[in-house]
């Protein structure tokens, strides 16, 4: 957000914050969410790199297309275990898994 816009909004009584502040999340909770979102993005990227459909990916991981869609969208009902399993099924190496987590840009508490 531009500084001028922020100042104008604050002058009108608006409070500007981030997701963590708005939801009252701890550092650990924010780190967890950022990691889950990074893993979700990597599943989508890797699936597309492999030129697979969500349905083909679902068969690889023994799940459904709708579940793959949820994995890729960062649905909170999807576990990190399933995200990691999906990445492994798509051929991700340990280094790629580590890079996906590092890409979350979260400083660990």
Backbone atoms as SQL, in Angstrom:
CREATE TABLE atoms (id INTEGER PRIMARY KEY, chain TEXT, resi INTEGER, resn TEXT, atom TEXT, x REAL, y REAL, z REAL);
INSERT INTO atoms VALUES
  (1, 'A', 1, 'UNK', 'N', 0.845, -1.166, 0.000),
  (2, 'A', 1, 'UNK', 'CA', 0.000, 0.000, 0.000),
  (3, 'A', 1, 'UNK', 'C', 0.898, 1.238, 0.000),
  (4, 'A', 2, 'UNK', 'N', 0.512, 2.206, -0.798),
  (5, 'A', 2, 'UNK', 'CA', 1.277, 3.446, -0.863),
  (6, 'A', 2, 'UNK', 'C', 1.200, 4.175, 0.472),
  (7, 'A', 3, 'UNK', 'N', 2.298, 4.828, 0.811),
  (8, 'A', 3, 'UNK', 'CA', 2.383, 5.541, 2.081),
  (9, 'A', 3, 'UNK', 'C', 1.288, 6.604, 2.200),
  (10, 'A', 4, 'UNK', 'N', 1.023, 7.322, 1.124),
  (11, 'A', 4, 'UNK', 'CA', 0.012, 8.394, 1.154),
  (12, 'A', 4, 'UNK', 'C', -1.385, 7.825, 1.431),
  (13, 'A', 5, 'UNK', 'N', -1.677, 6.689, 0.814),
  (14, 'A', 5, 'UNK', 'CA', -2.986, 6.069, 1.036),
  (15, 'A', 5, 'UNK', 'C', -3.104, 5.586, 2.473),
  (16, 'A', 6, 'UNK', 'N', -2.031, 4.975, 2.974),
  (17, 'A', 6, 'UNK', 'CA', -2.028, 4.492, 4.351),
  (18, 'A', 6, 'UNK', 'C', -2.263, 5.649, 5.325),
  (19, 'A', 7, 'UNK', 'N', -1.553, 6.749, 5.109),
  (20, 'A', 7, 'UNK', 'CA', -1.700, 7.914, 5.987),
  (21, 'A', 7, 'UNK', 'C', -3.116, 8.477, 5.929),
  (22, 'A', 8, 'UNK', 'N', -3.698, 8.522, 4.712),
  (23, 'A', 8, 'UNK', 'CA', -5.054, 9.029, 4.547),
  (24, 'A', 8, 'UNK', 'C', -6.055, 8.143, 5.304),
  (25, 'A', 9, 'UNK', 'N', -5.908, 6.829, 5.187),
  (26, 'A', 9, 'UNK', 'CA', -6.807, 5.908, 5.880),
  (27, 'A', 9, 'UNK', 'C', -6.658, 6.016, 7.394),
  (28, 'A', 10, 'UNK', 'N', -5.415, 6.076, 7.853),
  (29, 'A', 10, 'UNK', 'CA', -5.180, 6.195, 9.294),
  (30, 'A', 10, 'UNK', 'C', -5.743, 7.506, 9.841),
  (31, 'A', 11, 'UNK', 'N', -5.651, 8.584, 9.052),
  (32, 'A', 11, 'UNK', 'CA', -6.201, 9.884, 9.467),
  (33, 'A', 11, 'UNK', 'C', -7.718, 9.823, 9.605),
  (34, 'A', 12, 'UNK', 'N', -8.338, 8.919, 8.850),
  (35, 'A', 12, 'UNK', 'CA', -9.790, 8.761, 8.919),
  (36, 'A', 12, 'UNK', 'C', -10.210, 7.765, 9.999),
  (37, 'A', 13, 'UNK', 'N', -9.236, 7.253, 10.756),
  (38, 'A', 13, 'UNK', 'CA', -9.553, 6.359, 11.860),
  (39, 'A', 13, 'UNK', 'C', -9.388, 4.880, 11.572),
  (40, 'A', 14, 'UNK', 'N', -8.965, 4.523, 10.367),
  (41, 'A', 14, 'UNK', 'CA', -8.751, 3.118, 10.030),
  (42, 'A', 14, 'UNK', 'C', -7.446, 2.634, 10.628),
  (43, 'A', 15, 'UNK', 'N', -7.438, 1.387, 11.019),
  (44, 'A', 15, 'UNK', 'CA', -6.229, 0.767, 11.531),
  (45, 'A', 15, 'UNK', 'C', -5.696, -0.168, 10.459),
  (46, 'A', 16, 'UNK', 'N', -4.432, -0.049, 10.145),
  (47, 'A', 16, 'UNK', 'CA', -3.806, -0.863, 9.119),
  (48, 'A', 16, 'UNK', 'C', -2.967, -1.939, 9.818),
  (49, 'A', 17, 'UNK', 'N', -3.160, -3.178, 9.422),
  (50, 'A', 17, 'UNK', 'CA', -2.413, -4.279, 10.028),
  (51, 'A', 17, 'UNK', 'C', -2.220, -5.407, 9.038),
  (52, 'A', 18, 'UNK', 'N', -1.739, -6.525, 9.545),
  (53, 'A', 18, 'UNK', 'CA', -1.531, -7.687, 8.694),
  (54, 'A', 18, 'UNK', 'C', -2.407, -8.837, 9.175),
  (55, 'A', 19, 'UNK', 'N', -2.325, -9.939, 8.472),
  (56, 'A', 19, 'UNK', 'CA', -3.148, -11.105, 8.779),
  (57, 'A', 19, 'UNK', 'C', -2.901, -11.592, 10.202),
  (58, 'A', 20, 'UNK', 'N', -1.650, -11.661, 10.569),
  (59, 'A', 20, 'UNK', 'CA', -1.288, -12.148, 11.903),
  (60, 'A', 20, 'UNK', 'C', -1.951, -11.310, 12.982),
  (61, 'A', 21, 'UNK', 'N', -1.858, -10.014, 12.827),
  (62, 'A', 21, 'UNK', 'CA', -2.442, -9.112, 13.818),
  (63, 'A', 21, 'UNK', 'C', -3.971, -9.188, 13.808),
  (64, 'A', 22, 'UNK', 'N', -4.563, -9.200, 12.607),
  (65, 'A', 22, 'UNK', 'CA', -6.016, -9.225, 12.476),
  (66, 'A', 22, 'UNK', 'C', -6.617, -10.468, 13.126),
  (67, 'A', 23, 'UNK', 'N', -5.970, -11.623, 12.914),
  (68, 'A', 23, 'UNK', 'CA', -6.494, -12.875, 13.452),
  (69, 'A', 23, 'UNK', 'C', -5.957, -13.206, 14.845),
  (70, 'A', 24, 'UNK', 'N', -5.035, -12.412, 15.329),
  (71, 'A', 24, 'UNK', 'CA', -4.458, -12.656, 16.646),
  (72, 'A', 24, 'UNK', 'C', -3.630, -13.928, 16.703),
  (73, 'A', 25, 'UNK', 'N', -2.856, -14.172, 15.647),
  (74, 'A', 25, 'UNK', 'CA', -2.063, -15.398, 15.563),
  (75, 'A', 25, 'UNK', 'C', -0.724, -15.241, 16.270),
  (76, 'A', 26, 'UNK', 'N', -0.250, -16.333, 16.823),
  (77, 'A', 26, 'UNK', 'CA', 1.092, -16.351, 17.410),
  (78, 'A', 26, 'UNK', 'C', 2.107, -16.488, 16.276),
  (79, 'A', 27, 'UNK', 'N', 3.368, -16.282, 16.583),
  (80, 'A', 27, 'UNK', 'CA', 4.423, -16.463, 15.584),
  (81, 'A', 27, 'UNK', 'C', 4.408, -17.892, 15.042),
  (82, 'A', 28, 'UNK', 'N', 4.186, -18.856, 15.930),
  (83, 'A', 28, 'UNK', 'CA', 4.172, -20.260, 15.531),
  (84, 'A', 28, 'UNK', 'C', 3.009, -20.560, 14.595),
  (85, 'A', 29, 'UNK', 'N', 1.839, -20.014, 14.903),
  (86, 'A', 29, 'UNK', 'CA', 0.672, -20.239, 14.048),
  (87, 'A', 29, 'UNK', 'C', 0.871, -19.606, 12.671),
  (88, 'A', 30, 'UNK', 'N', 1.455, -18.421, 12.633),
  (89, 'A', 30, 'UNK', 'CA', 1.700, -17.759, 11.357),
  (90, 'A', 30, 'UNK', 'C', 2.722, -18.540, 10.535),
  (91, 'A', 31, 'UNK', 'N', 3.766, -19.041, 11.186),
  (92, 'A', 31, 'UNK', 'CA', 4.778, -19.835, 10.488),
  (93, 'A', 31, 'UNK', 'C', 4.145, -21.095, 9.903),
  (94, 'A', 32, 'UNK', 'N', 3.287, -21.749, 10.667),
  (95, 'A', 32, 'UNK', 'CA', 2.608, -22.964, 10.211),
  (96, 'A', 32, 'UNK', 'C', 1.762, -22.682, 8.966),
  (97, 'A', 33, 'UNK', 'N', 1.009, -21.613, 8.994),
  (98, 'A', 33, 'UNK', 'CA', 0.161, -21.250, 7.858),
  (99, 'A', 33, 'UNK', 'C', 1.008, -20.940, 6.628),
  (100, 'A', 34, 'UNK', 'N', 2.067, -20.189, 6.799),
  (101, 'A', 34, 'UNK', 'CA', 2.934, -19.838, 5.671),
  (102, 'A', 34, 'UNK', 'C', 3.577, -21.086, 5.058),
  (103, 'A', 35, 'UNK', 'N', 3.985, -22.027, 5.898),
  (104, 'A', 35, 'UNK', 'CA', 4.576, -23.269, 5.397),
  (105, 'A', 35, 'UNK', 'C', 3.542, -24.072, 4.618),
  (106, 'A', 36, 'UNK', 'N', 2.319, -24.183, 5.159),
  (107, 'A', 36, 'UNK', 'CA', 1.261, -24.914, 4.449),
  (108, 'A', 36, 'UNK', 'C', 0.963, -24.282, 3.096),
  (109, 'A', 37, 'UNK', 'N', 0.942, -22.966, 3.044),
  (110, 'A', 37, 'UNK', 'CA', 0.675, -22.285, 1.772),
  (111, 'A', 37, 'UNK', 'C', 1.817, -22.499, 0.783),
  (112, 'A', 38, 'UNK', 'N', 3.055, -22.497, 1.268),
  (113, 'A', 38, 'UNK', 'CA', 4.202, -22.737, 0.386),
  (114, 'A', 38, 'UNK', 'C', 4.161, -24.160, -0.170),
  (115, 'A', 39, 'UNK', 'N', 3.809, -25.133, 0.661),
  (116, 'A', 39, 'UNK', 'CA', 3.701, -26.518, 0.196),
  (117, 'A', 39, 'UNK', 'C', 2.574, -26.658, -0.832),
  (118, 'A', 40, 'UNK', 'N', 1.457, -25.989, -0.595),
  (119, 'A', 40, 'UNK', 'CA', 0.338, -26.028, -1.544),
  (120, 'A', 40, 'UNK', 'C', 0.764, -25.488, -2.904),
  (121, 'A', 41, 'UNK', 'N', 1.453, -24.364, -2.878),
  (122, 'A', 41, 'UNK', 'CA', 1.919, -23.768, -4.136),
  (123, 'A', 41, 'UNK', 'C', 2.872, -24.699, -4.870),
  (124, 'A', 42, 'UNK', 'N', 3.737, -25.349, -4.113),
  (125, 'A', 42, 'UNK', 'CA', 4.714, -26.238, -4.747),
  (126, 'A', 42, 'UNK', 'C', 4.031, -27.458, -5.358),
  (127, 'A', 43, 'UNK', 'N', 2.983, -27.971, -4.723),
  (128, 'A', 43, 'UNK', 'CA', 2.237, -29.099, -5.302),
  (129, 'A', 43, 'UNK', 'C', 1.680, -28.675, -6.659),
  (130, 'A', 44, 'UNK', 'N', 1.046, -27.508, -6.712),
  (131, 'A', 44, 'UNK', 'CA', 0.470, -27.018, -7.971),
  (132, 'A', 44, 'UNK', 'C', 1.552, -26.829, -9.024),
  (133, 'A', 45, 'UNK', 'N', 2.665, -26.186, -8.655),
  (134, 'A', 45, 'UNK', 'CA', 3.760, -25.956, -9.602),
  (135, 'A', 45, 'UNK', 'C', 4.321, -27.269, -10.143),
  (136, 'A', 46, 'UNK', 'N', 4.571, -28.211, -9.254),
  (137, 'A', 46, 'UNK', 'CA', 5.162, -29.478, -9.664),
  (138, 'A', 46, 'UNK', 'C', 4.208, -30.275, -10.551),
  (139, 'A', 47, 'UNK', 'N', 2.919, -30.234, -10.213),
  (140, 'A', 47, 'UNK', 'CA', 1.926, -30.929, -11.049),
  (141, 'A', 47, 'UNK', 'C', 1.932, -30.345, -12.458),
  (142, 'A', 48, 'UNK', 'N', 1.961, -29.037, -12.547),
  (143, 'A', 48, 'UNK', 'CA', 1.961, -28.387, -13.863),
  (144, 'A', 48, 'UNK', 'C', 3.261, -28.646, -14.613),
  (145, 'A', 49, 'UNK', 'N', 4.392, -28.639, -13.904),
  (146, 'A', 49, 'UNK', 'CA', 5.675, -28.951, -14.535),
  (147, 'A', 49, 'UNK', 'C', 5.652, -30.348, -15.136),
  (148, 'A', 50, 'UNK', 'N', 4.988, -31.281, -14.447),
  (149, 'A', 50, 'UNK', 'CA', 4.902, -32.663, -14.917),
  (150, 'A', 50, 'UNK', 'C', 3.790, -32.847, -15.953),
  (151, 'A', 51, 'UNK', 'N', 3.072, -31.753, -16.236),
  (152, 'A', 51, 'UNK', 'CA', 1.971, -31.765, -17.207),
  (153, 'A', 51, 'UNK', 'C', 0.897, -32.791, -16.843),
  (154, 'A', 52, 'UNK', 'N', 0.554, -32.791, -15.566),
  (155, 'A', 52, 'UNK', 'CA', -0.477, -33.696, -15.061),
  (156, 'A', 52, 'UNK', 'C', -1.742, -32.917, -14.727),
  (157, 'A', 53, 'UNK', 'N', -2.872, -33.565, -14.870),
  (158, 'A', 53, 'UNK', 'CA', -4.132, -32.978, -14.433),
  (159, 'A', 53, 'UNK', 'C', -4.289, -33.263, -12.940),
  (160, 'A', 54, 'UNK', 'N', -5.248, -32.593, -12.342),
  (161, 'A', 54, 'UNK', 'CA', -5.537, -32.888, -10.938),
  (162, 'A', 54, 'UNK', 'C', -6.022, -34.323, -10.790),
  (163, 'A', 55, 'UNK', 'N', -6.756, -34.809, -11.751),
  (164, 'A', 55, 'UNK', 'CA', -7.250, -36.185, -11.696),
  (165, 'A', 55, 'UNK', 'C', -6.093, -37.189, -11.760),
  (166, 'A', 56, 'UNK', 'N', -5.127, -36.949, -12.639),
  (167, 'A', 56, 'UNK', 'CA', -3.956, -37.834, -12.727),
  (168, 'A', 56, 'UNK', 'C', -3.150, -37.786, -11.431),
  (169, 'A', 57, 'UNK', 'N', -3.034, -36.610, -10.883),
  (170, 'A', 57, 'UNK', 'CA', -2.317, -36.465, -9.613),
  (171, 'A', 57, 'UNK', 'C', -3.042, -37.207, -8.503),
  (172, 'A', 58, 'UNK', 'N', -4.353, -37.132, -8.506),
  (173, 'A', 58, 'UNK', 'CA', -5.158, -37.838, -7.501),
  (174, 'A', 58, 'UNK', 'C', -4.890, -39.335, -7.548),
  (175, 'A', 59, 'UNK', 'N', -4.778, -39.890, -8.745),
  (176, 'A', 59, 'UNK', 'CA', -4.487, -41.322, -8.869),
  (177, 'A', 59, 'UNK', 'C', -3.115, -41.650, -8.298),
  (178, 'A', 60, 'UNK', 'N', -2.149, -40.759, -8.516),
  (179, 'A', 60, 'UNK', 'CA', -0.798, -40.981, -7.974),
  (180, 'A', 60, 'UNK', 'C', -0.788, -41.056, -6.452),
  (181, 'A', 61, 'UNK', 'N', -1.607, -40.224, -5.825),
  (182, 'A', 61, 'UNK', 'CA', -1.591, -40.166, -4.364),
  (183, 'A', 61, 'UNK', 'C', -2.713, -40.984, -3.720),
  (184, 'A', 62, 'UNK', 'N', -3.527, -41.627, -4.556),
  (185, 'A', 62, 'UNK', 'CA', -4.621, -42.445, -4.028),
  (186, 'A', 62, 'UNK', 'C', -5.719, -41.622, -3.399),
  (187, 'A', 63, 'UNK', 'N', -6.078, -40.544, -4.077),
  (188, 'A', 63, 'UNK', 'CA', -7.098, -39.649, -3.547),
  (189, 'A', 63, 'UNK', 'C', -8.026, -39.227, -4.671),
  (190, 'A', 64, 'UNK', 'N', -8.749, -38.142, -4.472),
  (191, 'A', 64, 'UNK', 'CA', -9.700, -37.660, -5.470),
  (192, 'A', 64, 'UNK', 'C', -9.235, -36.326, -6.055),
  (193, 'A', 65, 'UNK', 'N', -9.814, -35.992, -7.212),
  (194, 'A', 65, 'UNK', 'CA', -9.482, -34.716, -7.850),
  (195, 'A', 65, 'UNK', 'C', -9.858, -33.551, -6.946),
  (196, 'A', 66, 'UNK', 'N', -10.989, -33.659, -6.271),
  (197, 'A', 66, 'UNK', 'CA', -11.409, -32.558, -5.400),
  (198, 'A', 66, 'UNK', 'C', -10.436, -32.371, -4.231),
  (199, 'A', 67, 'UNK', 'N', -9.847, -33.465, -3.765),
  (200, 'A', 67, 'UNK', 'CA', -8.864, -33.363, -2.691),
  (201, 'A', 67, 'UNK', 'C', -7.594, -32.684, -3.200),
  (202, 'A', 68, 'UNK', 'N', -7.188, -33.003, -4.433),
  (203, 'A', 68, 'UNK', 'CA', -6.014, -32.345, -5.024),
  (204, 'A', 68, 'UNK', 'C', -6.288, -30.842, -5.148),
  (205, 'A', 69, 'UNK', 'N', -7.492, -30.476, -5.552),
  (206, 'A', 69, 'UNK', 'CA', -7.855, -29.058, -5.644),
  (207, 'A', 69, 'UNK', 'C', -7.737, -28.389, -4.277),
  (208, 'A', 70, 'UNK', 'N', -8.164, -29.096, -3.239),
  (209, 'A', 70, 'UNK', 'CA', -8.047, -28.549, -1.882),
  (210, 'A', 70, 'UNK', 'C', -6.595, -28.429, -1.451),
  (211, 'A', 71, 'UNK', 'N', -5.787, -29.416, -1.815),
  (212, 'A', 71, 'UNK', 'CA', -4.355, -29.355, -1.495),
  (213, 'A', 71, 'UNK', 'C', -3.751, -28.101, -2.127),
  (214, 'A', 72, 'UNK', 'N', -4.045, -27.897, -3.397),
  (215, 'A', 72, 'UNK', 'CA', -3.461, -26.784, -4.142),
  (216, 'A', 72, 'UNK', 'C', -3.975, -25.422, -3.697),
  (217, 'A', 73, 'UNK', 'N', -5.168, -25.380, -3.155),
  (218, 'A', 73, 'UNK', 'CA', -5.730, -24.098, -2.725),
  (219, 'A', 73, 'UNK', 'C', -5.368, -23.742, -1.285),
  (220, 'A', 74, 'UNK', 'N', -4.690, -24.656, -0.606),
  (221, 'A', 74, 'UNK', 'CA', -4.303, -24.375, 0.778),
  (222, 'A', 74, 'UNK', 'C', -5.439, -24.542, 1.767),
  (223, 'A', 75, 'UNK', 'N', -6.405, -25.369, 1.429),
  (224, 'A', 75, 'UNK', 'CA', -7.536, -25.627, 2.317),
  (225, 'A', 75, 'UNK', 'C', -7.031, -26.062, 3.688),
  (226, 'A', 76, 'UNK', 'N', -7.526, -25.442, 4.754),
  (227, 'A', 76, 'UNK', 'CA', -7.052, -25.783, 6.097),
  (228, 'A', 76, 'UNK', 'C', -7.367, -27.218, 6.521),
  (229, 'A', 77, 'UNK', 'N', -8.310, -27.873, 5.849),
  (230, 'A', 77, 'UNK', 'CA', -8.654, -29.250, 6.186),
  (231, 'A', 77, 'UNK', 'C', -7.607, -30.245, 5.684),
  (232, 'A', 78, 'UNK', 'N', -6.689, -29.791, 4.836),
  (233, 'A', 78, 'UNK', 'CA', -5.655, -30.670, 4.281),
  (234, 'A', 78, 'UNK', 'C', -4.449, -30.663, 5.223),
  (235, 'A', 79, 'UNK', 'N', -3.983, -31.847, 5.570),
  (236, 'A', 79, 'UNK', 'CA', -2.842, -31.953, 6.479),
  (237, 'A', 79, 'UNK', 'C', -1.515, -31.737, 5.750),
  (238, 'A', 80, 'UNK', 'N', -0.522, -31.337, 6.501),
  (239, 'A', 80, 'UNK', 'CA', 0.823, -31.215, 5.943),
  (240, 'A', 80, 'UNK', 'C', 1.297, -32.589, 5.470),
  (241, 'A', 81, 'UNK', 'N', 0.893, -33.636, 6.165),
  (242, 'A', 81, 'UNK', 'CA', 1.258, -34.995, 5.751),
  (243, 'A', 81, 'UNK', 'C', 0.810, -35.268, 4.314),
  (244, 'A', 82, 'UNK', 'N', -0.421, -34.900, 3.992),
  (245, 'A', 82, 'UNK', 'CA', -0.926, -35.136, 2.640),
  (246, 'A', 82, 'UNK', 'C', -0.200, -34.254, 1.627),
  (247, 'A', 83, 'UNK', 'N', 0.131, -33.036, 2.015),
  (248, 'A', 83, 'UNK', 'CA', 0.883, -32.159, 1.117),
  (249, 'A', 83, 'UNK', 'C', 2.252, -32.767, 0.802),
  (250, 'A', 84, 'UNK', 'N', 2.928, -33.241, 1.828),
  (251, 'A', 84, 'UNK', 'CA', 4.251, -33.840, 1.637),
  (252, 'A', 84, 'UNK', 'C', 4.129, -35.128, 0.822),
  (253, 'A', 85, 'UNK', 'N', 3.144, -35.958, 1.143),
  (254, 'A', 85, 'UNK', 'CA', 2.919, -37.192, 0.378),
  (255, 'A', 85, 'UNK', 'C', 2.690, -36.873, -1.099),
  (256, 'A', 86, 'UNK', 'N', 1.937, -35.839, -1.368),
  (257, 'A', 86, 'UNK', 'CA', 1.657, -35.434, -2.749),
  (258, 'A', 86, 'UNK', 'C', 2.935, -34.989, -3.453),
  (259, 'A', 87, 'UNK', 'N', 3.750, -34.226, -2.776),
  (260, 'A', 87, 'UNK', 'CA', 5.013, -33.775, -3.372),
  (261, 'A', 87, 'UNK', 'C', 5.928, -34.958, -3.678),
  (262, 'A', 88, 'UNK', 'N', 5.994, -35.905, -2.763),
  (263, 'A', 88, 'UNK', 'CA', 6.824, -37.097, -2.985),
  (264, 'A', 88, 'UNK', 'C', 6.287, -37.894, -4.176),
  (265, 'A', 89, 'UNK', 'N', 4.958, -38.059, -4.247),
  (266, 'A', 89, 'UNK', 'CA', 4.347, -38.794, -5.361),
  (267, 'A', 89, 'UNK', 'C', 4.617, -38.099, -6.696),
  (268, 'A', 90, 'UNK', 'N', 4.754, -36.792, -6.660),
  (269, 'A', 90, 'UNK', 'CA', 5.049, -36.030, -7.871),
  (270, 'A', 90, 'UNK', 'C', 6.544, -36.024, -8.206),
  (271, 'A', 91, 'UNK', 'N', 7.327, -36.691, -7.358),
  (272, 'A', 91, 'UNK', 'CA', 8.754, -36.825, -7.646),
  (273, 'A', 91, 'UNK', 'C', 9.651, -35.801, -6.995),
  (274, 'A', 92, 'UNK', 'N', 9.145, -35.065, -6.037),
  (275, 'A', 92, 'UNK', 'CA', 9.971, -34.065, -5.357),
  (276, 'A', 92, 'UNK', 'C', 11.053, -34.752, -4.523),
  (277, 'A', 93, 'UNK', 'N', 12.236, -34.197, -4.570),
  (278, 'A', 93, 'UNK', 'CA', 13.339, -34.702, -3.749),
  (279, 'A', 93, 'UNK', 'C', 13.257, -34.069, -2.362),
  (280, 'A', 94, 'UNK', 'N', 14.067, -34.569, -1.451),
  (281, 'A', 94, 'UNK', 'CA', 14.131, -33.977, -0.110),
  (282, 'A', 94, 'UNK', 'C', 14.558, -32.519, -0.188),
  (283, 'A', 95, 'UNK', 'N', 15.479, -32.259, -1.108),
  (284, 'A', 95, 'UNK', 'CA', 15.953, -30.889, -1.276),
  (285, 'A', 95, 'UNK', 'C', 14.828, -29.975, -1.756),
  (286, 'A', 96, 'UNK', 'N', 13.985, -30.489, -2.662),
  (287, 'A', 96, 'UNK', 'CA', 12.852, -29.699, -3.145),
  (288, 'A', 96, 'UNK', 'C', 11.830, -29.455, -2.033),
  (289, 'A', 97, 'UNK', 'N', 11.629, -30.457, -1.186),
  (290, 'A', 97, 'UNK', 'CA', 10.727, -30.273, -0.048),
  (291, 'A', 97, 'UNK', 'C', 11.268, -29.190, 0.883),
  (292, 'A', 98, 'UNK', 'N', 12.561, -29.269, 1.149),
  (293, 'A', 98, 'UNK', 'CA', 13.185, -28.266, 2.018),
  (294, 'A', 98, 'UNK', 'C', 13.092, -26.876, 1.396),
  (295, 'A', 99, 'UNK', 'N', 13.296, -26.783, 0.103),
  (296, 'A', 99, 'UNK', 'CA', 13.215, -25.487, -0.585),
  (297, 'A', 99, 'UNK', 'C', 11.806, -24.925, -0.532),
  (298, 'A', 100, 'UNK', 'N', 10.803, -25.783, -0.659),
  (299, 'A', 100, 'UNK', 'CA', 9.413, -25.326, -0.574),
  (300, 'A', 100, 'UNK', 'C', 9.149, -24.711, 0.799),
  (301, 'A', 101, 'UNK', 'N', 9.669, -25.340, 1.836),
  (302, 'A', 101, 'UNK', 'CA', 9.490, -24.808, 3.189),
  (303, 'A', 101, 'UNK', 'C', 10.272, -23.507, 3.352),
  (304, 'A', 102, 'UNK', 'N', 11.502, -23.483, 2.840),
  (305, 'A', 102, 'UNK', 'CA', 12.308, -22.260, 2.920),
  (306, 'A', 102, 'UNK', 'C', 11.645, -21.105, 2.174),
  (307, 'A', 103, 'UNK', 'N', 10.958, -21.408, 1.089),
  (308, 'A', 103, 'UNK', 'CA', 10.339, -20.361, 0.269),
  (309, 'A', 103, 'UNK', 'C', 9.180, -19.676, 0.975),
  (310, 'A', 104, 'UNK', 'N', 8.745, -20.221, 2.105),
  (311, 'A', 104, 'UNK', 'CA', 7.629, -19.611, 2.827),
  (312, 'A', 104, 'UNK', 'C', 8.015, -18.253, 3.427),
  (313, 'A', 105, 'UNK', 'N', 9.325, -17.947, 3.453),
  (314, 'A', 105, 'UNK', 'CA', 9.821, -16.668, 3.956),
  (315, 'A', 105, 'UNK', 'C', 9.394, -16.367, 5.382),
  (316, 'A', 106, 'UNK', 'N', 9.283, -17.398, 6.173),
  (317, 'A', 106, 'UNK', 'CA', 8.900, -17.233, 7.564),
  (318, 'A', 106, 'UNK', 'C', 10.132, -17.412, 8.423),
  (319, 'A', 107, 'UNK', 'N', 10.301, -16.468, 9.329),
  (320, 'A', 107, 'UNK', 'CA', 11.370, -16.634, 10.311),
  (321, 'A', 107, 'UNK', 'C', 10.836, -17.499, 11.423),
  (322, 'A', 108, 'UNK', 'N', 11.538, -18.569, 11.685),
  (323, 'A', 108, 'UNK', 'CA', 11.084, -19.471, 12.729),
  (324, 'A', 108, 'UNK', 'C', 11.255, -18.796, 14.090),
  (325, 'A', 109, 'UNK', 'N', 10.246, -18.934, 14.932),
  (326, 'A', 109, 'UNK', 'CA', 10.305, -18.300, 16.266),
  (327, 'A', 109, 'UNK', 'C', 11.400, -18.877, 17.126);
